[in-house]
Amino acid sequence: MNKKIVAGLCLWGFSSAALPVLAADTDPQQCLECHEPIEDWAGMTVDEIIAEAKAPDNKRHEANQALTDEQLKLIIGELMPPK
């Protein structure tokens, strides 16, 4: 099989998997509408923050149910200052 065709198919396959992830609503500024990360998440681990973000009883966090832990870690990493 032609190498260009194989490379094209691989690129197409990877992009079809990556685009839905990139298109997900992962705007960290949305969190700042309700949260002050330094205060609200003080003393919490990233895993605890993710668990709260995905809590099904919090109606304001319904959109977070569709996000992966990796996406939430990226958001948290942008909002939390480095230690």
N, C-alpha and C positions, 0 to 999 in steps of 0.2 A: 504494500500500500504506500502511496506517496507520503513522504514525511510532512509535507505542508498540510495535507488533508488530516493526518493524525494530529498534528499540532493544533490545527484549527478546531477539530472536534474536542480536544482536551481543553482548549481555551473556552470554547462555548460551554462545555460541561461545568467548568469551574465558575464561570460568570453566571450561569443560571442558578447555581447554588448560592453564590455570594450576593447577588442583587437583592433578594428578599431580606437578607440580614441587614444589608446597608440601608434598605428602604424603611426599616422599622423606625418607629418614633423614639429616637434616643436623644432627644434634646435635653441636655442637662439644665438649661435655663428654666425648663418647665418645673423642675423640682424646687427651684428657688422661689416659686410663687407661694409656697407654703412653708418651706424649710429654711432654717439658718443652719447649715451643716456643722459649723464649728460648735454650736450650742446643742442642736438636736441630736447629733450623732457622737457627742463627746463620750469617750470611754467605750464605745462600741467597736466590735470587730467588723470587718467587711462582710463576713458571713451573717452576722446579726442584722446589719443594715439591709442586706439582700432579703433575709427572711421577713423583715418588717415590710419591705417594699412589695413583696409578693403575698402578703397576708390577704386572704380572700375576704375577710370581714371589713377591710378598709375600702370603701367605695371609690375614694379618690385615687386609689392605686390600681383600679381595674385594668388600665392599659399596661401596667407592668407585668401582668400575667403572661403576656405574649413575648416578653423579653427573656433572653437567656441570661444565665448568671454572668457570662462573659460580658454581655452588653451592659448589664447593671454595674459590673466592676469598672468598666470604662467610664461610666457616668460618675460613679462615686470617686474614682481617681481624679476626675476633672474638678469635682466640687470640693474635695477635702484637701487641705494644705498638706504638703509633705511633712513627715515627722522628723 
